[in-house]
Amino acid sequence: MTNTEQIAQLKVLVLSKMNLEHPTLKDCKNISEQIFNKTKNYLSERTIQSIFISNRWVLAPFIINSLAQFSGFDDWEDLVKKTWKS
């Protein structure tokens, strides 16, 4: 599985946790708040918009670790290890 496919699956996990299929701009604030509440990592509304509305695929390690933690994993490496076995 490529990194792009893994990022796509991570996005699906986050949206599933939020009970969303197609987030709107209004949803981005709530996603940002929920990520902060669970992980104590702050991702701005604008960052969330760039990920889920603008479909940005190149993400900084802090962002992918925060999304993975929100999805119930320790971090990105934990998610990859438990979800995408080679």
C-alpha positions in Angstrom: 0.0 0.0 0.0 1.4 3.4 -0.9 1.6 6.4 1.5 -1.2 8.1 -0.4 -3.5 5.1 0.2 -2.5 5.0 3.8 -3.3 8.7 4.2 -6.6 8.1 2.5 -7.4 5.3 4.9 -6.5 7.6 7.9 -8.9 10.2 6.6 -11.6 7.6 6.5 -10.9 6.6 10.1 -11.1 10.1 11.3 -14.3 10.8 9.4 -15.8 7.6 10.7 -15.0 8.6 14.3 -16.8 11.9 13.6 -19.8 10.1 11.9 -19.2 12.1 8.7 -18.8 11.0 5.1 -18.3 14.4 3.4 -17.3 17.1 5.8 -18.3 20.7 5.2 -16.4 23.8 6.2 -18.6 24.0 9.3 -17.6 20.5 10.3 -13.9 21.4 10.3 -14.2 23.5 13.5 -15.8 20.5 15.3 -13.2 18.1 14.0 -10.4 20.4 15.2 -12.0 20.7 18.6 -12.6 16.9 19.0 -9.0 16.1 18.0 -7.8 18.6 20.6 -10.1 17.2 23.3 -8.9 13.7 22.7 -5.2 14.2 21.9 -4.4 17.7 23.3 -2.8 18.3 19.9 -4.1 21.4 18.2 -4.9 21.3 14.5 -6.4 24.5 13.2 -9.7 24.6 11.3 -7.7 25.7 8.3 -5.4 22.6 8.6 -8.5 20.4 8.9 -10.0 22.1 5.8 -6.8 21.6 3.8 -6.9 17.9 4.7 -10.6 17.1 4.3 -11.9 19.8 1.9 -8.9 20.6 -0.3 -7.6 17.0 -0.1 -4.0 17.8 0.8 -2.0 14.5 0.7 1.4 15.6 2.0 1.1 15.9 5.8 3.7 16.8 8.4 4.5 14.1 11.0 2.7 16.1 13.7 -0.5 16.1 11.7 -0.5 12.4 10.8 0.4 11.5 14.4 -2.4 13.6 15.7 -4.9 12.1 13.3 -3.7 8.6 14.1 -4.0 9.3 17.9 -7.5 10.6 17.4 -8.3 7.4 15.6 -7.2 5.3 18.6 -3.6 4.5 17.8 -0.4 5.6 19.7 0.9 7.4 16.6 1.3 6.9 12.8 3.8 4.1 13.1 1.4 2.2 15.4 -1.4 2.6 13.0 0.7 1.4 10.1 2.0 -1.6 12.1 -1.4 -2.7 13.2 -3.3 -1.9 10.0 -1.1 -2.4 7.0 1.1 -5.4 7.4 3.6 -6.0 4.6 
